[in-house]
Amino acid sequence: MSLIAVNKLNKSYGSLKAVSDFSFTVDRGEILALVGPDGAGKTTIFRSLCNLIEYESGEINIAGYGHDQFDRIKPLLGYMPQIFSLYPDLSVDENLVFYAGLFGLSKEQFNCKKKRLYEFSGLGPFAKRRASALSGGMKQKLALSCCLVHDPEVLLLDEPTTGVDPLSRRQFWDILRNLRETGSAIVVSTPYMDEVALSNRAIFIYQGKKLTEGTPQRLVDQFQGNVYRARVFPSADCMEQLSHIEGLTARRFGSSIHIYLSGAGSIERFHSVLLPLGIKPEDIEPVRPDLEDTFIQLIG
């Protein structure tokens, strides 16, 4: 049986349908990534799982318990919201003590757990530093440590690495993969496709609806057509003119442009209309589609 099972979840805010017939499962020892733009419904799903908001219909089952038994579910959950929510005037150590007290850990249990948390988070040397004085990456590691102080079976992490430097992001995901090996079920939302590639499965979500679901490689394989990279700067004027060319789709991709052709179309037949835009044939190269290309194609 899956540790998390959500079936046909629905939630609206007035006339806005935030989540529509959304279903998924997560097994022990699995990381599920939720991927979608701001407003897609990811945070609503997390808050529904944590019983922080009421949803209109659907079923949520965690570790065999329905939401009508949330007192049984609560000790099993570790929730890390999108916004840093710890006490900035307390030190690293004091924040951990506070959360240990909330979950009824004895002094002996806490001291044993604290040692392990400091080992994998690297926060030991900063134990006396106030949370407000930590870097972005250390704040997120502290928030995760507070989530883990009571050994939850289920971790719900809402964009935990947004705004964090690349090294800290990598360290954070090293921690998550170690937790996965202990049998935790982890649901994490992320805007970073390189993090999606580290998950076991991912769900693309848009306007509250599931677009598709699968392993990272299976999601890449869903892309249909051809992708080309144009090594030119994606100025607003260039992107505007590309949008009027029938038969291709173009998107900014970092400091270059990705051009998408559906079916078996070839880029050669577009050379004559691309050249006046400053896109020369030698500036164009075929590339393998990746997760971001699939997501862009699915949202149209």
N, C-alpha and C positions, 0 to 999 in steps of 0.2 A: 504493500500500500504506500502511496506517495505521502511524504510528510506534509506537503501543502497541496490542497486541491481546491481550485476556484472554478465554479461552474455558472456561466451565464450571468455575470455580475453586471448590474446596471445602476448608474448614478447620474442624476441631473442636478444642475443648479439653475432653478427657474426654467427658462426655455432652452438652456444650454445642456446638451447631452454630453456629459464628461466622459462616461464609460458606457459602452454599448455591448451587451451580450459577450462579455470578455471571460474567457476560460483558459486555464493553464494548470499544470501540475509541476511539482518539484520533488525530486527524490532525495534521499540522504546522499551526502557526498557529491552534490551537484550544484553548479553555479548557473543560474538563469539570468540572462541580461535582458532588461527592457530598454528598447531603443526607440526614441521618438523626439520630435521637437518640443519646445516649451508649449504647454497647453494641450499636449497629446492625451493626458489622462494618467500619467505615471504616478504622480504624487497622490492622486485620488485613490488609486489602487492600493498604495502603501497605507494610506490612512484608513481605508476600509479594512484591510487585513489586521491593523492594530486596534480596530474598534474605536477609532477617534472620530469617525463620522458614521452616520447611518446611511445605508444604501437602500435603494428601492426594492430590488429583487435580486435573486441569485443565491448561491450557496458558497460559504467559505468553511473549509474543514482543515484544521491544523492538528497534526498528530492524532487523528481520530476523533477530535472534539469539534463540535459545531460552535458557532459564535454564541449560542445560548449558554454555552459552558465556558465563557471567556475567562473566568477565574482559574480554570485549569490550563488555559492556553497562555495566559500572561507570563507565568514563570519560564515558559519555553521560548519567549520572544526576546530578540535584541533588535531595537529599532534605532536607526541613525538618520535623522531628518536632514533635509537639504541644507538648512541654515544651522550654523554652529550654535548649539543650545546649552552648552555647559556654563558653569559659573565663572566669569572672567576674573573675578577678584579672588578666587580660590586658586591655590597652587595645583599642580598636576596631582600630587599625592592627596591633597584634600578633596579634589573632585572624585578620585577613586574611592576614598574612604566614604564619602557621601553616598555614592551609588551602591557600595557594598552594604551600607546600612539599610538602604531601601529594600534590598533583597534578603536581609536578615543573616548575612554572613557573620560568623564569629571572628574574633580577632585572629585566632590561629588560622582559620580558613582564608581570611583576607590576606594575611602576610604571605602565605604559600602562593595564593593566586597572584598577588602583586608582583612577586619575584618573576613568575612566568610571563606576566604581561609586559614587564619592563624588558625582559630578554628579547621578546620578538618585536616589540615596538621601538626599542632603542631610546626610550624616554627616561631611563634611569638617571642619567646625568642632569636631567632637567626637573627632577622630582619636586624641588622647592620653588620652581619658577611659576609665576602666575600664568593662568591660561591665556590671559589677554596679551601676554608678552611672547607667546609662541608664534612660530612661523605658520603659514597656512598648512603645510604638510604635517607639522607636529600637532596642530590642533585636530586635524582629522584622525591622526593616530590615537590621540587622547580620547576623542569621541568614540572611536571603535573600541578602545580598551574599556571604556565605561560600559559599552554594550556587552562586552564579553565577561564582565566581572562575575556574573552568576552562571557562566557556562550554558548559554542558550543553545537550543537545538536548531532554531530558525533565526537567520539573520536577514533583516530587511534594510537595505542601504540605498538611500535616495540621492543619487549623484554625489557620492562621497568624495570624488577627486576633482570636482569642478573648481578651476582656479588654482589647482595645486601644480607645482613644478614637475617636469617629466621624471626626475629621479625619485621624488617622493611618491609619484603615481606608481612607478614600478615597484617600489618597496611596499606600498599599500597592497598591491595585487599579489605580491609574494606572500604576504600575510594571509590574504583570502584563499590562496591556493593551498597553503598549509592547513587552514581551517577546514577546507573541503576534504582533506585527507583524514580528518578526525571524524567525518560523518555528518558535518553540519549541512543543512540545506540553506543556500544563500540566494537571495533575489537582489539584484543590484541594477539600478538604472544608471545609464552613462551616455554622454554625448560623443564619446571617443570610440571610434571603430577599432583601434588597436586593442582596446580593452575588451570589446565584444569578441575579438578573436581568441581571447584567453578563457572565455566561458565555455561551458559544455553545450548549452543551447542559448538561442536568442529569439526574442519576439520583437518584430517591428510593429510599432503602434502609431496610428495617426488618427487624429480627431476621435479618440476614444475607441477605435476599432482595431482589431488585430489584422494586420496586412498579411503576415506570413510568420512561420515559426520553423526552426530547424537548427542543426549544427551550423557553426560559422561557414564551413565549406559548402554545405548544402544550400545555404542562403546565397553564396556567391554563384553557385551553379544555376540558380534560378534566373540570372540575368539573360535577357534575350536580345540578340543583336550584336553590334560591334562598338567598341570604344576606341577613340583616338585622342591623343593628347596634342594640343596645339601649343607650342612653346612661344606664346605671345602674352603680353600683359592683358588681363581681362578688364579693360577699361569699360566704363558705363556705356559709352557710345558703341564700342565694339559688341558688347553683349546685347545691346538694343537691336543692332542691325542683324545679328545672328538669329534673334528671336523671330525675324520675319522670313527666314529661309525655310521654305516648305520641304519636309522630308528629313530634317535633322533637328536635334535638340542640343543645346549647349548650356553648360553650367560652369561657373567659376570653380576651379579646383586648385586652391593655394594660389600660387603666382602664375598659373597657366590656365588653360581652358580644356575641359573634356567635351568632346563632341560625340553624341550618341546617334547611331543609325540603327533603325529597326530592321528585322529580317536579315536578308543576305546582302543588303546594300553596300556599295563600295564608295569610299571617300573620293575616288578619282573623279566621279561625275560632278562633284561639288567644287573642284579646284577653280573653275572659272568664276564662281560667285564668291569664293573665299579670298581670292587674290586681291580684289579691290579693298578688302578690309585689312590688308596687311598680313594675311595668313598665307604664307608661301607653302608650296608642296613640301619643300625640305624642312619646314617647321612642324610638320605633322607626322606622327608616328603611331602605329597601333599599340595598344596596351591591353593587358589582361584586366577584365573587370574585377572590382573588389567589393567589399560589403557596402561601401558608400554608394557605389554605382548602382547596386541592386536597390538600395533604399530610395535613391532619387528616382529610379525608374518606376518603382511601385507607387510613389506618391504623385507621379505624373508631372 
